[in-house]
Amino acid sequence: MIEVDVEKRLGGFALSVRFTAPAAGIIALFGRSGAGKTSIVNMLAGLLRPDRGRIAIDGETLFSSVDRIDLPPERRRLGYVFQEGRLFPHYSVRGNLTYGAGRRDPAVDFDAVVAMLGLGALLERRPSDLSGGEKQRVAIGRALLASPRLLLMDEPLASLDAPRKAEILPFIERLRAELRIPIIYVSHVMEEIVRLADTLVLLSDGTVAAVGTVEELTSRLDLRPLTGRSEAGAVIRTTVAGHDIAFGLSELAFPGGRLRVSHLALPLGTPVRVRIRARDVALATTRPTDISMRNVIAARIVEIVAERGPLVDIHLDIGRPGQPVALWARITQRAARELDLAVGGEVFALLKTVSLDRSSLGGHGSAAAAFAEDEGG
């Protein structure tokens, strides 16, 4: 368990943060720039001293103002990956990777880390000869070989362009799946959070607004000012339930139904997390026929939320009794009125676009991808 209860004043900014999270998987700190994310990570690492409070990991106190405990960074056993690689320019990749690893028996094997991060061909190069994505992979490997019990990643993709981000994300997914070292991941990009995180700590102006699963917090209407209205939607846990090789499709099962998606080269039973944006869901009051869209799902209206402007958000349940599954649709208020939509009513949700944001794949590699069924299907 990760326990954080700290206060810190930095000039005119007051940070007062309290949360607990399981020391497992990827714990994301999400918020706008200036919310206090990096300050929290630096306090965990021992690089910034809180004015007051306590920090503990799995029962061991790293900092306590009451008990006058403040372990130095080297005794906290936390790996840190910064926004920039911060590699030693006079060392080769091999030298950077092994720096500090001799302080204790490594929890992971050197060759295993090199293979996992695809660094074999880079070992004799200097940092000046590496791309931004390659530098970040080396920085991740160096942090892992220091045998951390927790890995801190402070916006590791912030300085990278889109191709380099796409290169790094699968490696971060593999860390979670294969090494099982918990990660605190800082970002202000919701797409990264939805793809990677298990637990979400939502920050606003130096305080914690909410803590919970990604599925729960991204579906909450009251948190949309923080999570982002334009990207609002639902995250659904599914498993691979079938393949239609002839037509290049796969089926993903969830409580209450199935989704048809582009073919995934994954074994049956593999967990896959699916993101469906509200703007990509259309509604019908009767089951439509003779349409190209393959995903038509029976749903019950749970809530109707009208905001300023022409649009309205419809909260749907597409699960089975006792196992609700949230889905959101964003339609015009005129459409809602003409369809005579009401809470408790039965409708059909038509999914125009489905994105696979992350899967927990064990040794199967990464299947994270994004694809679309356009309105023509």
Secondary structure, DSSP 4 states (H G I P E B T S, - for coil): -EEEEEEEEETTEEEEEEEEE-SSSEEEEE-STTSSHHHHHHHHHTSS--SEEEEEETTEEEEETTTTEE--HHHH-EEEE-SS----TTS-HHHHHHTTGGGS--SS-HHHHHHHTT-GGGTT--GGGS-HHHHHHHHHHHHHHT--SEEEEESTTTTS-HHHHHHHHHHHHHIIIII---EEEEES-HHHHHHH-SEEEEEETTEEEEEEEHHHHHT-GGGHHHH-STT-EEEEEEEEEEEEGGGTEEEEEETTEEEEEE-----TT-EEEEEEEGGGEEEESS---S-S---EEEEEEEEEEE-SSSEEEEEEE-SBTTB--EEEEEEEHHHHHHTT--TT-EEEEEES--EEEEE--GGG----EE----TT-
